[in-house]
Amino acid sequence: MKIKRFETQCGLKPLEDKVVTEVPLTIIINDEELATLLCSPAKLKELAVGYLIAEGFIASADDIVSSDLNDKTTTIRIKTKNPINKTDLDKKRIITSGCGRGQTFYNYRDFSNCQPIESNLKVSAKDILGLVAEFQKKSETFKETGGVHSAALCDGQKIIAFSEDIGRHNAVDKIIGEVILRGENPKDKFLLTSGRISSEILIKAARLSVPLIVSRSAPTNMAVSIAKQLNLTLVGFARGTRLNIYAGAERISL
């Protein structure tokens, strides 16, 4: 799109610039409107399924009877085997892109129904930093617009799933949905995210049952506390030649 840029040396000048796309995705579950997610327009089915898993509405892809995505209205209709708690549906909210004033069905006590992670995964710090460097290069949308977050699933040696979105929560939910729909076993893999690891992001990782989550950014103290309680390894500030291990250091080898 056409914009105007100001620079101190040459003043105002016209410029062509790329701006990230944002759409509303409405999730209708068992004919009841559950939520509207403000998101990037790719992998919308994966986003919807990942959101339902991450928010605890369903436990696996087997809980889904059918799904129908309308690309024109960006609406997805999902039927589940079992009814969703009507009390939760009555709390329908608009979910923003996952930053600032975004709302969710999440409650900080939600991790109480997550099981402690059992996994023999062990990854070297060198391999993690190598994958983070590769991860940084993968987002073409970020290079063009600077307006998205990214998330990925890694098997310790390579990136096997990658998503990007205007919201860090959405990017993680897209990975969760993709992993669930592909039938991947997440217990011997780890999650990479470009955004900070807050408690709700940590709980999303726990619901996916990954034993390790890595970010280029910072964690919150509540995320660290929950990670320790759930035996989940948490790594932050992974960039360049260093990383910080906040919980579960036994899974990181030198």
C-alpha positions in Angstrom: 0.0 0.0 0.0 1.0 3.6 -0.5 2.3 5.4 2.7 4.3 8.4 3.6 7.6 8.1 5.5 9.3 10.8 7.5 13.1 10.9 7.8 15.0 13.6 9.6 17.4 14.2 6.7 14.9 14.3 3.8 11.5 15.0 5.4 8.3 13.4 4.1 8.3 11.1 1.0 5.8 8.7 -0.6 6.6 5.0 -0.3 5.1 1.6 -1.2 5.0 -0.6 1.9 3.6 -4.1 2.7 1.2 -4.4 5.6 0.3 -7.7 7.3 -3.2 -9.0 6.7 -5.7 -9.5 9.6 -9.0 -11.3 9.5 -11.6 -12.4 12.1 -12.1 -16.2 12.4 -15.4 -17.1 14.0 -15.5 -20.6 15.6 -19.0 -22.1 15.8 -19.1 -25.3 17.8 -22.2 -27.5 17.9 -24.1 -24.6 16.4 -23.1 -22.3 19.2 -20.8 -19.3 18.5 -17.8 -19.8 20.8 -15.3 -17.1 19.9 -13.9 -14.8 17.2 -10.1 -14.8 16.8 -8.4 -11.9 15.1 -5.6 -13.6 13.1 -3.6 -14.0 10.0 -5.5 -15.8 7.1 -3.4 -19.0 6.9 -4.0 -22.4 8.5 -7.4 -21.4 9.9 -8.6 -25.0 10.5 -5.3 -25.7 12.4 -5.9 -22.5 14.4 -9.4 -23.4 15.4 -8.5 -27.0 16.4 -5.4 -25.8 18.2 -7.5 -23.2 20.1 -10.1 -25.8 21.2 -7.3 -28.1 22.4 -5.3 -25.3 24.1 -8.4 -23.9 25.9 -9.4 -27.4 27.1 -12.7 -27.7 25.1 -11.5 -30.9 23.5 -8.7 -33.4 24.3 -7.8 -34.8 20.8 -8.8 -34.8 17.1 -10.9 -37.9 17.9 -13.3 -35.6 19.7 -14.2 -33.8 16.4 -16.9 -35.4 14.3 -16.8 -32.8 11.4 -15.4 -29.4 10.5 -16.4 -27.0 7.7 -14.4 -23.9 7.0 -16.1 -21.1 4.9 -13.2 -19.1 3.4 -15.5 -16.3 2.3 -16.9 -15.5 5.8 -13.8 -16.9 7.6 -16.2 -19.0 9.8 -15.5 -22.6 10.9 -18.3 -24.9 12.1 -17.1 -27.8 14.2 -19.2 -30.7 15.5 -17.9 -32.6 18.5 -18.8 -36.1 19.9 -19.6 -34.7 23.3 -21.4 -31.5 24.1 -19.3 -28.5 25.2 -20.1 -27.1 28.7 -22.9 -24.6 28.1 -21.6 -22.4 30.9 -18.4 -21.9 28.9 -20.4 -21.0 25.8 -22.3 -18.4 27.7 -19.0 -16.7 28.4 -18.3 -16.2 24.6 -15.7 -13.5 24.1 -13.8 -11.7 21.4 -10.2 -13.1 21.4 -7.7 -10.5 20.2 -4.4 -11.3 18.6 -3.0 -12.4 22.0 -1.3 -9.2 23.2 -2.2 -6.4 25.6 -6.0 -6.4 26.2 -6.7 -9.8 24.6 -9.2 -12.0 26.4 -9.4 -15.8 26.6 -11.2 -18.5 28.5 -7.9 -19.2 30.2 -7.6 -19.1 34.0 -4.2 -19.2 35.7 -5.5 -22.2 37.7 -6.2 -24.2 34.5 -2.9 -26.0 34.7 -4.3 -28.1 37.6 -5.9 -30.5 35.1 -2.6 -30.8 33.1 -0.5 -33.9 33.9 3.2 -33.5 34.7 5.3 -34.2 31.5 7.1 -37.5 31.3 9.6 -37.6 28.5 13.1 -38.9 27.8 13.8 -36.0 25.4 17.3 -34.5 25.7 18.5 -31.8 23.4 21.9 -30.1 23.2 22.2 -26.4 23.7 24.1 -26.1 20.4 21.3 -27.9 18.5 18.7 -25.6 20.1 20.6 -22.4 19.1 21.0 -23.8 15.6 17.3 -24.4 15.2 16.5 -21.0 16.6 18.7 -19.4 14.0 16.9 -21.4 11.3 13.6 -20.5 12.8 14.4 -16.8 12.5 15.0 -17.1 8.8 11.7 -18.9 8.0 9.2 -16.1 8.4 8.9 -14.4 5.0 5.9 -12.4 6.3 8.0 -11.0 9.2 10.8 -10.0 6.8 8.3 -8.2 4.6 6.0 -6.6 7.2 7.6 -7.0 10.7 4.1 -7.7 11.8 3.9 -11.4 12.8 5.0 -13.9 15.5 6.2 -17.4 14.6 6.0 -20.8 16.3 7.4 -24.2 15.3 7.7 -27.8 16.4 11.1 -29.4 16.3 12.3 -32.9 16.7 15.7 -31.9 18.0 17.4 -31.9 14.6 15.0 -30.1 12.3 11.8 -28.0 12.2 8.9 -30.2 11.3 6.0 -27.7 11.5 6.0 -23.9 11.2 3.3 -21.2 11.6 3.1 -17.5 11.7 0.4 -15.1 12.8 -0.2 -11.6 14.0 -0.6 -13.0 17.5 1.8 -15.1 19.4 -1.0 -17.1 21.0 -2.5 -17.8 17.5 0.9 -18.9 16.1 1.2 -21.5 18.9 -2.4 -22.6 18.5 -1.8 -23.2 14.8 1.2 -25.5 15.7 -1.0 -27.4 18.2 -3.7 -27.8 15.6 -1.3 -29.0 12.9 0.4 -31.5 15.2 -3.0 -32.9 16.4 -4.4 -33.1 12.9 -1.2 -34.8 11.5 -1.2 -37.3 14.4 2.3 -36.4 15.5 3.6 -37.6 18.8 4.7 -34.4 20.6 6.3 -36.0 23.6 9.7 -36.4 21.9 9.6 -32.9 20.3 9.8 -29.3 21.5 8.0 -26.0 20.8 9.7 -22.9 19.5 8.1 -19.4 19.8 9.2 -15.9 18.9 7.1 -14.3 21.6 7.4 -14.1 25.4 6.4 -17.2 27.4 3.6 -16.2 29.6 1.6 -18.6 31.8 -1.1 -19.1 29.2 1.5 -20.0 26.5 3.2 -22.4 28.9 -0.2 -24.1 29.6 -0.8 -24.4 25.8 2.6 -26.3 25.6 1.6 -28.5 28.5 -1.8 -29.3 26.9 0.2 -30.4 23.8 2.4 -32.5 26.1 5.7 -31.2 24.7 8.5 -31.5 27.3 10.4 -28.4 26.2 9.5 -24.9 25.1 12.0 -22.4 23.8 11.7 -18.7 23.1 14.0 -15.9 21.8 12.2 -13.7 24.3 11.5 -13.7 28.1 9.3 -15.9 30.3 7.1 -14.6 33.1 7.6 -15.7 36.7 4.3 -17.5 36.7 5.3 -19.4 33.5 8.5 -20.5 35.3 6.6 -21.6 38.4 4.1 -23.7 36.3 6.8 -25.2 34.2 8.5 -26.5 37.4 5.3 -27.9 38.7 4.6 -29.7 35.4 8.1 -30.9 34.8 8.4 -28.9 31.6 11.7 -27.5 30.5 11.6 -23.7 29.8 14.3 -21.9 27.8 14.3 -18.2 27.1 16.5 -15.6 25.4 17.7 -18.3 23.0 19.6 -16.2 20.5 23.1 -16.0 19.0 25.4 -18.1 21.2 23.5 -18.2 24.5 20.3 -19.2 26.1 18.8 -19.2 29.6 17.3 -22.3 31.2 14.6 -21.4 33.7 13.2 -24.9 34.5 14.0 -28.5 33.7 17.8 -28.1 33.0 18.2 -31.9 32.9 16.8 -32.1 29.4 19.5 -29.7 28.0 22.9 -31.2 27.3 26.1 -29.2 26.7 
